[in-house]
Amino acid sequence: KSGKAQQSPSSPSRFPQSPLDCICDCPSILTRFISAMLRNSAALGLPLVLLAACLLTQVATFSTVPITLRKSSSLDASPLASLYRRGFQPSLHRDARRAPALKMQWKEGAEQLPFQPKWEAFQAYNMGRWKGKSLHISPFTGDYIEPFSSDHVLDIVELEDGVQTATERMTLGDDTAPRMSESVITINDDFQCSDDGSYSQDKSFVSVPDLDATARFCVEISLVISNSERVRCLAMYDFESKLSRLILYEEDRVVSTGAQRLIGIKFEEEKAKSTRGPLTLLSAIGEFRGEAAGMRTSRLGGGRLQFTSRGGTQYDGQGRVRTEMQLVDERKRTSRRVLWGDVASPVESAVSLEEGYRLVFLPSGCWVVLPEKLEAVVEAVAKAEEAATPEAAPAPAEGGEVGEESVKRALEAAFAGKGTGAGEDVVNIKSFSVEFGCFLDDNTRKRTVRLYNTDGRLASSTTVVEKRTDGESTATAPMYDSFD
């Protein structure tokens, strides 16, 4: 039969006015078909109504449109109403009362800071307390200069979590009258650190507690000797860009053990250790070979490269000294540098080399090779000035005021994070290198070489570990004269 059964509000019927009163509209074609069948088959009885309701709930379970049942006043006397009063609920409503399923969330890893590998290598070895002594040495004679030697305690602590910065607190003298200084180590492009913890960095406007003067530019290089010992060298240049002082730091790690931690950090008992005597020219003579790891600054492309190194020092016995360093990379590309120098006696601690470099033999088996002065390269300003007569436009004298001022400007630009522009008619710094090394024993040495560009900024840093090869056969080990 078609049509709706007419019911009075006071006389409840066996069936509701329409089965669609129990459900919302559904866009599914199948749902519409079943609803039309129920609309035209209301008199067929209760079993068909229940079957249609169950079928609708199953369709709604797989449907993407939610379907909810609503109760009307006409359902109070219907068989469905009695089912609702007994606790009947369609499967869709039972699922709706469950807690929503947890969605997969990808956990992002810890954010990598720009110089994370260098920072982690520095942290692993250098953090903590160190004690030792500082030796002040003249770069021209190799002798001790005031204040000669002093004991110190150095604390290196992390400044803040997530920040690649550490604080150095140095305390000199005894407890009654300590002298303190504090500096900050920032991991940046000019800071380099090898995997074992050996590091090097540049500093500006450095002041030392024992000195009244302030250095304009400093190069600090630290070498790891053992798990608990390191040596550091601080090369200081004054405001005239001249090498003024070398400071050698011999430091041992301080370890607090046992009950001493309850009352603070205490020095552990002194342990006997092997001492390294002062290095001399005769003890440095020989040929050495080993492996090197180089790191280039990120502003020049970054990256690491493994090298095979060979170098050494020769003395002819008649006042001529020859130093050489050769590196061969993985692509068989060769880089070689040879410097000659004159020395009056083999017992001298300082040797003048070519190109304005200075070789200084230091205590504790160390040495350093670096320029005596940061020289400048005079560039042409304009074609008119080039064509001018010497009387009208005299060339600046070497080491004059123009050269010194240009070096200062280039250093200030380097520490400000910018280089001298190509359009600036200024004097650039001549590219140079700084080398600091130490003999771990009679046959093994370790050194770090820093290379600088003409803008006064670091280009690369290389750490080398070499062994003496003087006893090898000449058939397998080529001599110096065999190089091109």
Residue pairs with C-beta under 8 A, 6 or more apart in sequence:
1 40
1 42
1 43
2 40
4 17
4 18
4 42
5 13
5 15
5 17
5 42
5 43
7 13
7 17
7 74
12 76
12 77
12 78
13 74
13 77
13 78
14 46
14 78
14 79
15 42
15 43
15 46
15 49
15 78
15 79
16 22
16 72
16 74
16 75
16 78
16 80
17 74
18 38
18 39
18 42
19 35
19 38
19 39
19 42
19 49
19 52
19 53
20 35
20 38
20 39
21 70
21 72
21 74
21 75
22 53
22 69
22 70
22 71
22 72
22 75
22 80
23 35
23 56
23 67
23 69
23 70
24 67
24 68
24 69
24 70
26 32
26 35
26 56
26 59
26 60
26 63
26 65
26 67
27 65
28 59
28 63
28 65
30 59
31 56
31 59
31 60
31 63
34 52
34 55
34 56
34 59
35 56
37 52
38 48
38 49
38 52
41 48
46 79
49 79
49 80
50 79
53 80
53 90
56 67
56 90
57 90
57 91
57 92
58 91
60 66
60 67
60 90
60 92
61 91
61 92
61 95
66 92
66 96
67 92
68 93
69 90
69 93
71 81
71 84
75 81
75 84
113 119
113 162
113 164
114 298
115 164
115 187
115 188
115 189
115 191
115 298
116 164
118 187
118 191
118 192
118 193
118 199
119 164
119 187
119 193
121 193
121 194
121 195
121 196
121 197
121 199
122 166
122 185
122 187
122 193
122 197
122 199
123 158
123 166
124 197
125 196
125 197
125 224
126 156
126 166
126 197
126 199
126 222
126 230
127 156
127 157
127 158
127 166
128 155
128 156
128 253
128 254
129 153
129 154
129 155
129 156
129 253
129 254
129 265
130 153
130 154
130 155
130 156
130 230
130 251
130 252
130 253
130 254
131 151
131 152
131 153
131 154
131 251
131 252
131 254
131 267
132 151
132 152
132 154
132 249
132 250
132 251
132 252
133 149
133 150
133 151
133 152
133 249
133 250
134 149
134 150
134 152
134 172
134 210
134 247
134 248
134 249
135 144
135 148
135 149
135 247
135 248
135 249
135 250
135 362
135 363
136 144
136 145
136 146
136 147
136 148
136 149
136 210
136 245
136 246
136 247
137 143
137 144
137 145
137 245
137 246
137 247
137 248
137 360
137 362
137 363
138 144
138 145
138 245
138 246
138 350
139 235
139 243
139 244
139 245
139 246
139 350
139 358
139 360
139 370
139 372
140 350
140 358
141 349
141 350
142 348
142 349
142 350
142 360
142 361
142 362
143 349
145 245
147 210
147 211
150 172
150 173
150 210
151 172
151 173
152 170
152 171
152 172
152 249
153 170
153 171
153 254
154 168
154 169
154 170
154 171
154 251
155 167
155 168
155 169
155 170
155 171
156 166
156 167
156 168
156 185
157 166
157 167
157 169
158 165
158 166
158 167
159 165
159 166
159 167
159 184
164 186
164 187
165 184
165 185
165 186
165 187
166 184
166 185
167 182
167 183
167 184
167 185
168 182
168 183
168 184
168 185
169 180
169 181
169 182
170 180
170 181
170 182
170 183
170 209
171 178
171 179
171 180
172 178
172 179
172 180
172 181
172 209
172 210
173 179
179 209
179 210
180 209
181 207
181 208
181 209
183 203
183 206
185 191
185 201
187 193
189 297
189 298
189 299
189 458
190 201
190 202
190 297
190 457
190 458
191 199
191 200
191 201
192 199
192 200
192 201
192 295
192 450
192 458
192 461
193 199
193 200
194 293
194 295
194 448
194 463
195 293
196 224
197 224
197 230
198 222
198 223
198 224
198 230
198 446
198 448
198 463
199 221
199 222
200 219
200 220
200 221
200 222
200 436
200 448
200 450
200 461
201 219
201 220
202 217
202 218
202 219
202 220
202 414
202 415
202 458
203 215
203 217
203 218
203 219
203 220
204 216
204 217
204 218
204 411
204 415
205 214
205 215
205 216
206 214
206 215
206 218
206 234
206 236
207 213
207 214
207 215
208 247
211 245
213 238
213 244
215 236
215 237
215 238
215 244
215 245
216 237
216 238
216 239
216 241
216 408
216 411
217 236
217 237
217 241
217 374
217 411
218 234
218 235
218 236
218 237
219 234
219 235
219 370
219 434
219 450
220 232
220 233
220 234
220 235
221 232
221 233
221 434
221 436
221 448
221 450
222 230
222 231
222 232
222 233
223 230
223 231
223 232
223 436
223 437
223 438
223 446
223 447
223 448
224 230
224 446
225 231
225 438
225 440
225 446
227 253
228 252
228 253
228 255
229 251
229 252
229 253
229 273
230 251
231 248
231 249
231 250
231 251
231 364
231 366
231 438
232 248
232 249
232 251
233 246
233 247
233 248
233 249
233 362
233 366
233 368
233 436
234 246
234 247
234 249
235 243
235 246
235 368
235 370
235 434
235 436
236 243
236 244
236 245
236 246
236 247
237 243
237 244
237 374
238 244
239 408
240 373
240 404
241 373
241 374
241 375
241 404
241 407
241 408
241 411
242 372
242 373
243 358
243 370
243 371
243 372
243 373
246 360
246 362
246 368
248 362
248 363
248 364
248 366
250 363
250 364
252 273
254 265
254 267
254 268
255 268
256 264
256 265
256 266
256 268
257 268
260 266
276 364
276 365
276 438
276 439
277 363
277 365
278 349
278 361
278 362
278 363
278 364
278 365
279 361
279 362
279 363
279 364
279 365
279 366
279 367
279 439
280 346
280 347
280 349
280 361
281 313
281 315
281 321
281 343
281 346
281 347
281 348
281 351
281 361
282 315
282 346
282 347
283 439
284 313
284 361
284 367
284 439
285 312
285 313
285 314
285 315
286 312
286 313
286 468
286 470
287 310
287 311
287 312
287 468
287 469
287 470
287 477
287 480
288 310
288 311
288 312
288 445
288 466
288 467
288 468
288 469
289 308
289 309
289 310
289 466
289 467
289 469
289 477
290 308
290 309
290 464
290 465
290 466
290 467
291 306
291 307
291 308
291 309
291 464
291 465
292 306
292 307
292 308
292 309
292 327
292 462
292 463
292 464
292 465
293 304
293 305
293 306
293 307
293 462
293 463
294 304
294 305
294 306
294 307
294 327
294 460
294 461
294 462
295 303
295 304
295 460
295 461
295 462
296 302
296 303
296 304
296 305
296 459
296 460
297 457
297 458
297 459
297 460
299 457
300 459
300 460
305 329
305 330
306 329
306 330
307 327
307 328
307 329
307 462
307 464
308 327
308 328
309 325
309 326
309 327
309 328
309 464
309 466
310 325
310 326
310 328
310 466
311 323
311 324
311 325
311 326
311 464
311 466
312 323
312 324
312 480
313 321
313 322
313 323
313 324
314 321
314 322
314 323
314 324
314 480
315 321
315 322
315 343
315 346
316 322
317 346
319 342
319 343
319 344
320 340
320 341
320 342
320 343
321 340
321 341
321 342
321 343
321 351
321 353
321 359
322 338
322 339
322 340
322 341
322 480
323 338
323 339
323 341
323 353
323 359
323 369
324 336
324 337
324 338
324 339
324 480
325 336
325 337
325 435
325 449
326 334
326 335
326 336
326 337
326 483
327 334
327 335
327 336
327 462
328 334
328 335
329 335
336 483
339 353
339 354
339 355
339 357
339 369
340 353
340 354
341 351
341 352
341 353
341 354
341 359
342 351
342 352
343 351
349 360
349 361
349 362
350 358
350 359
350 360
350 361
351 358
351 359
351 360
352 358
352 359
352 372
353 359
353 369
355 371
356 371
356 372
356 373
356 375
357 369
357 370
357 371
357 372
358 369
358 370
358 371
358 372
359 367
359 368
359 369
360 367
360 368
360 369
361 367
362 368
364 438
365 438
365 439
365 440
366 436
366 437
366 438
366 439
367 436
367 437
367 438
368 434
368 435
368 436
368 437
369 433
369 434
369 435
370 432
370 433
370 434
370 435
371 432
371 434
373 399
374 407
374 411
374 429
374 430
374 432
374 456
375 398
375 399
375 403
375 407
375 429
375 430
376 402
376 403
376 404
376 406
376 407
376 410
376 427
376 428
376 429
376 430
377 427
377 428
377 429
377 430
377 454
378 395
378 396
378 402
378 403
378 427
379 425
379 426
379 427
379 428
380 386
381 425
382 425
385 393
396 402
396 403
402 427
403 427
406 426
406 427
406 428
406 429
407 427
407 429
407 456
409 420
409 426
410 420
410 426
410 427
410 428
410 429
410 454
410 455
410 456
411 429
411 456
413 419
413 420
413 455
413 456
414 455
414 456
414 457
419 453
419 455
419 456
419 457
420 426
420 428
420 454
420 455
428 454
428 455
429 452
429 454
429 455
429 456
430 454
431 451
431 452
431 453
431 454
432 452
433 449
433 450
433 451
433 452
434 449
434 450
434 452
435 447
435 448
435 449
435 450
436 447
436 448
437 445
437 446
437 447
437 448
438 445
438 446
438 447
439 445
440 446
442 468
443 467
443 468
444 465
444 466
444 467
444 468
445 465
445 466
446 463
446 464
446 465
446 466
447 463
447 464
447 466
448 461
448 462
448 463
448 464
449 461
449 462
449 464
450 458
450 460
450 461
451 458
451 459
451 460
451 461
451 462
452 458
452 459
453 459
469 477
